[in-house]
Amino acid sequence: MNRTEYKNNFYKEHYERINLAVPKGMKDIIRTLAADKGMSINAYIQDLVRKDQCGMFDTMQVAEKNREMISGITGNMHDGYDIIFKDGHSCHCRTKKDIRSCIIEYCKEKGD
């Protein structure tokens, strides 16, 4: 396998692509905001998502030590929440209390 094939395979296994459409002129605004922070557009958007997730982790009262095992939490109080762990495991919870319990139990299992 040559270097290009290796890099392409690595990219396919570890990354996903998102096509993002924005209104005319918004791309320049995003580019400027990212540049002002010394970031690429990609890094800037990822940073915004991480900050939003941290806000959700704070709202859910997820312990700092458990956050590193979680890719994200999606959902709402009406439909319930999905917790996605970095290893691909996920669980569905109805309440914030259930979320904390699920995360604690799963992190204990993985820590053993």
N, C-alpha and C positions, 0 to 999 in steps of 0.2 A: 504494500500500500504506500503510495507516495504521500508527501506532506500535505498536498491540497486535499486529497481524499480523506486523510486523517482529520484534518481541520473541519471539513464538511461533516464527517460522521460525528465528531465531537459536538459540533454546533447542533446537529439534529437531536442528539441524545440529551443535551443539557439546556437548550433554549427553545422558546416558542416565539413566533413572530406575530405581531399585532399590526394590522393596518388601521391607521387612525386618520379619519377625515375631519378637517376643521374648516370653518368658514374662511373665505379669502381674507388675507391679512393676518389671520390668527397665527399662522406658522412663523411669521416674522416676529410677532410679539413673544411667542414661546421661545424662539431662538435667542432673542434679546434677553429675556428673563434668565434663561439657562446660562448664557454667556456672562451675564452680570454676576453669577454665582461661580463662574469658572467651570461650568459643567456642559456636557453634550446635551442635546435634547433628550436622548434616551435616558441618560443618568438623571436628568432633571425630573422627568415624568416618574421614573422609578422612585426617586426621593419623595415626591409628593404622595405617591401611593403608600410608601412605608410610613410616612408621617400620619396619614389617614388611618392606617392600620394600628399604629401606636395609640392614637386617640381611641380607637375601638377597644384595644387591649386595656387601656386605662378605664374606660367605661365598664368593661366586663370584669375589672379587677383581676386581670391575669397576672400572676407573679412574674417578675422579671426573669427569673431562672427558667421558666417554662416558655417564654416568648421565643427563644431561639429555636425551638423545635416546631414552631407553627409557621406555615406559609401565609395563612390568612384566615379571616373569619368573614363570611358573607351572610346576608339575610336581614331579617327584621323581626320585630316582636310579634307580628301577625302570622308570618309563615314559618317562623323558627329560624335557627341559625345553623350554618354548616361550618364546621371547623376542618381545615385542611392542614395536615401536618406535612412537614418537608419530606418525609419518607413515603408520601402518597396516601397514608391512612387518612380517613375522614370520618366524621360522625355528625349526626344531626341532633340538635337540641332545641327544646321548646323555650326554655327560659335562660336568663343570664346565670342563675344558680346552677342549672344543669351544665352550662358551658364550663364553669369553673370546675365542677366535679369531674366532667369528662376529661378535661385537660390534666387535672391532677392525677387521675387514675392512669391515663395513658402514659404520662411522663414517668410515673412510678414504675409501670411495667417496663418501659424502655430503659430506665435507669438501673434496673436489676440485672 
